[in-house]
Amino acid sequence: MTNHKSFPIDAEAAARATLAGDAVVWPKGADGVVEMLRVLRMARRSAMKARTQTIQQLDSLVVTAPDQLRARLRRLSLEQLVPVAAALRPGELVGPLAATKLALRELARRHQALSAEVARLDAEIVRLTATAAPRLLARGGVGPQVATALLIAAGDNPGRLRSDAAFSMLCGAAPIPASSGKVVRHRLNRGGDRQANNALWTIAVCRMSYDPRTIAYVRRRTQEGKSKLEIIRCLKRYIAREVHRDLKAALLT
């Protein structure tokens, strides 16, 4: 039987704890709403990546299109370009102009199909997160995608959330001591779940723009000489403590 100890602060310590039999591994569950969110988010991420690639290809084709077509399309925004390109009529392929029109039309229609796919996936993600973690969604700066990333990091196993410190380490938001001499400081934690870490960063940055308490905190720590990155690092740790309670409540219900 292994002992419950806090997460190690670096890879060497983790390896030593594992070899000594002191490390505790809490596996993710794969039979609940979090697993449903994980597979939906994976599909969404793939669609978003493909749509971004399609946008880049559309832009490239507009730049290299024959003069008469380029003059018509180059000043259009993406929202305007996609429906215009999707409605192009290339006719018989007898030259570069017709071929470019056909390529633009197919890419534009692909963009529309991928956008529809993302919208369908988003609708299901919103529904599932609202059912699974309403308290988490009520937090300032937490939207469905942020909530999903945090839920996936936690998994369907409440045992992974035994403390806010453990969850913070799981998200790579726990401070790592890096003091030297009389200088007391902490460095960036490059471990943990990077998507969950990004979710905490998103919450922190959002709150820095509208939340009075966060704005006051940033002002005070700036006067103390902290950099913006150091302040965000501190905020992420505080936010991890907040959302830990909501996540545990969501997974225990």
HELIX and SHEET records of a PDB file:
HELIX    1   1 ALA A   11  ALA A   20  1                                  10    
HELIX    2   2 VAL A   33  THR A   64  1                                  32    
HELIX    3   3 ASP A   67  LEU A   73  1                                   7    
HELIX    4   4 LEU A   78  ALA A   86  1                                   9    
HELIX    5   5 PRO A   96  ALA A  132  1                                  37    
HELIX    6   6 PRO A  134  LEU A  137  1                                   4    
HELIX    7   7 PRO A  144  ALA A  154  1                                  11    
HELIX    8   8 PRO A  158  LEU A  161  5                                   4    
HELIX    9   9 ASP A  164  LEU A  170  1                                   7    
HELIX   10  10 ARG A  194  TYR A  210  1                                  17    
HELIX   11  11 PRO A  212  GLN A  223  1                                  12    
HELIX   12  12 LYS A  228  LEU A  252  1                                  25    
SHEET    1   A 2 ILE A 176  PRO A 177  0                                        
SHEET    2   A 2 HIS A 186  ARG A 187 -1                                        
END                                                                             
